[in-house]
């Protein structure tokens, strides 16, 4: 008789139930239920102002007035043990203009991995992160002298320093040329495939949806769909994810409001 061992399904990287965020008189996120699978690139897409950045801040634990349940890598969002396991890149580059690219990364690497004994490991991680974002030729250039796209790449390199299990990237390709956008998306998939990391990437550019394993489509603080690009196109009879999104918007409007789709 063959002996089969039971292996439970892997827990998602992010699980939300009834996730709600209220800011003053406005409800920004409205009872969201969703999961983000481990080891995949999940796109968070929707028009500007729909709540994408608020959701991402909730995931990394920096958003106030959050209710509902939000578990990240098996712990409540914002738990101290998650700080070294999550990399977060905001829309505005979080770097020092009066430091060079390497000096910026050296500084953040020392904060994340302090101590003289870790110097060799920090140097290796900094060199790798700079190469990951294709800034090796700009290592000694002051961050304040870089273009907007290059500054965004330095912020991404900072997030990649500690090989995080979850990368949360808020519109990382805004303002970048098509070649660099392509190269960064290739990097995102390499990080997921070779390092086993989970990536949650927001964008308002619908053609980037085609590059994701899975999609969360948002509108007005609610989730219209949580599915794969192929499944969304098939279900709505659309040729592109953008057409599928517009179909879902029209469907929700006709029903009197947005509604979360089933998988």
N, C-alpha and C positions, 0 to 999 in steps of 0.2 A: 504494500500500500504506500502510495506517495504521500509525503508529509508536506502540506501547504501551510505556510505561516501567514497570518493575517497582517496586512500592512495598511493602517488607516490612511485615508487621503491626507495629503499635506495641507496644513492650515494655510489660508491665504496670508499674504504679507500685510494686507489691510482689510479689516472688516468693520463696516459701519452699519448701525441699526438706529433708525430714528434720529440721525445726526442733524441737529438744528443749531443755527447761529443767529442770534438777535443782536443787532447794532442799533441802539437808540430805538426809534419807533419802527424800524424796518427789520423784517425777517429776511436775512441774506441767504441762508440755506434752510430748506423746508423738509425736514424729516427724511433725509436721504438714507436709503438702504443700498449698499453695494459692497463688492469685494474687489481686491486687486490681487491677481494670482502671483505667486512667487516665480522668479526667474523669467519673467516676461516683460515686454515693453507695453505698458498701458497708456493710451492717449486720453487726455482729459480735454475735450474740445467743446467749443461753444463761443458765442460772440462776446466781445469785451463787456464786462459788467455783469456777467451771468453768475458769478460766484466762484470761479475757478481758483483764484488766488486765496480766497477765504478758506476754501476746502483744503488747499495745500497747507496753509498755515495751521489748520486744525490737525492735519495728519502729523506735522512735525512738532506740534505741541506749543505753538506760539500764539494761538488765537484765543482771545478771551470770550467769555459768555457762550461756551459750547455745552450743549446738552445732548442726551442720547448716549449711545455706546459707540466708542471708537477704539478698536484694538489695533496696534501696530507691532508687527513681529512678535506677537504673543503677549504684549504688555499694553496697558492703557496708554493712549497717546500722551506724550509729554513726560513719561516716566524717566527718571534720571539715567537708567541703564541704557536708554535708547540713544543717548547723545553721541556716542562713538559709533553707532550702528547705522546712522542716517546721514546722508549728504544732502544738503539743501541749497539750491541756487535760486535767488530771488530775481525779479525782473531787473532791478537796479544792481549793477556790479558792486559787491561788498569788498573792495580792496583799497589799498592806500596808494594815492597818486604819487607820493614822494618816495616810494620804494620801487625797486626794479621788480620784474616778474619773479625772479628767483628769490629775492628778498621777501616779497609778499608770501610766497609759498613756504620759505624757511620759517617765517614768523608763525604762520598758522600751523605748520607741522610741529613746531616746538610747543605750542599750546596743546595740541592733541596728543603728543607723545613726548612729554618732557623728560629731562634727565640726560646726563652726559653719556650714559651707556647706550642711549638710543640714537646717538648722532649718526652712526652709519646707516641705520634703518631709515632715519628721516631723510638723509641725503638721497638714498635710493628711491624713496617714495616721491620726493620732489622731482627728481630727474624723470621718473616714469610719468608723473602727472603732466609735466610740461610737454613731453613727447606725445602723450595721449591727445592733447588739444592742438598739436602742431605749432608750438611756439618756441621750438628749440633755437631758432635763429634770433629770437627776441628775448632770450634769457636775461640779458643785462640792460634791457631798455626800461626806462621809467614807465610805470603804469599810466601816469598822466599824459604820456606822449603817444599812447596807443590809440587806435581807432575804437569806436564803440563796440564793434564786433570782437576785436581782440581783447578788450577789457572783459567782455562777457565770457570769453574763453578762459581768461585767468581765473574768474570766479568759478567756472566749471572745474578747472584744475584743482582749486582749493577743495572743492567737494569730493574730488577723486583721491585725495591724499591718503585716506585711511582705508581704502578699498571697502566702502560701506556696503551693507547688505541691501539697503533701500536708498535709491537716489530720487529725490523730489526736485524736479526742474521746472521752474515757472517761465514758460516761453523762452527757452534757451536759444532759439534760432532767430529771434526778432532782429532785423537789421543786417543779417548776414547774406552774403552773396550765394547764388545757387550752388556753386561748387563746394563752399564751406558747409552749407546746410547738408548737402549730400554726405560729405565726409563725417560730419558730426552724427548723423543718423546711422552711418555704418559703425561708428564708434559705440553708439548706444546699444546696437544689436550685439556687437562683440562683447561688451561688458556683461550683457545678459547671458549670452551663450557660453562664454569662456570663464567668466568669474561667478556665474550663478546669481548675479544681482537682480533685483527687481527695480524697474524704472517706472515712475509716474511722471509723465511729461505733459504739460499744458500747452495749448496752442489755440489760436483763433483762425489758423490757416488750414482749411479743410483738406488740402491735398496731402498734408502731413499725416492725416488719419490713415492713409493707405500704407504707411510704413510701420504701423503698430500691430501687435498681436491681438490686442483687445482694445475696446473703446468705451469710454464713458462720455456720452453726449449730454451737455447741459444747456438749459435755457431757463432764465429767470429764477435761479436758485433751486431748480429741480432737475432730476435726471430723466431725460427722455428715453435713453437706451443704454443698456449695458450688455455688449455683445461683441462678436468679432466683426471685422469689416465685411467679410464674405456673407455672414449671416444677415447683417443689416441690409446689404444690397439685395440679397435674395428675398428677404421678407417684405421689402418695400417695392420690389420690382424695379430697382434703380441701377444705373450704370456706375455711379460714383457714390462715395460716402457723402459728399456734399448734397447730391440729389436726395439721398436717403434721409439726411438730416432735415432738409426742407420739407420732405414728405411728412416726417414725424411732427414737425412744427405745425404744418397745416392740419394734420390729424388731431393734434392736441388742442389747437385753437377751435376746431369744429366741435370738439367734445366739451369746450368750456374751460380749458386750462391744461396745463402740462400734466402728463401722467407717466409713471415709470413703466417701461415695457418689461415683459417677462423674457427670460433667456430662452 
